[in-house]
Amino acid sequence: VISPSGGKFLFTLTFSLRMVADGDRVFVAHCYPYTASDLSNYLGEMTADPAQAAKVRRRPLCRTLRGNLCEVLTITAPGASPEELRRRPAIFLSARVHPGESNASWMMKGALDFLFGPSPVAAELLSRFIFKVIPKLTPDGLIVGNYRCGLAGHDLN
């Protein structure tokens, strides 16, 4: 514990890794990885299922500096009239504004699993709202392995 002159305490976590065999290859991460391929596969499986595909529209939002696709999902209960859909309020969700924050993708996956799951609460939400979801807000930074920046090297806050 370090107490700087300002009276605040800073805590430091230290640990050691000991390899049990020569030549072991070890990867250390502060968050469990969730790759661009993981997301692409997940969205592909979700939209390939006819029961799920009826609830979601997967569309391009824009192209990035590198030409990668940034997608938006529109999720709601099917079968409503166009007039009813126009009256539904929207809820906006996004993840991965900072490419290295893989925990955001796990949270988004949990939210999508819930919305597409069998819960009566999820069905009620989908019947009353339209969800606009951008699951990967910074595809370039994610693909090239940046932690906090997009392709141009700027923090996206």
Disulfide bonds with the S-S distance in Angstrom:
none
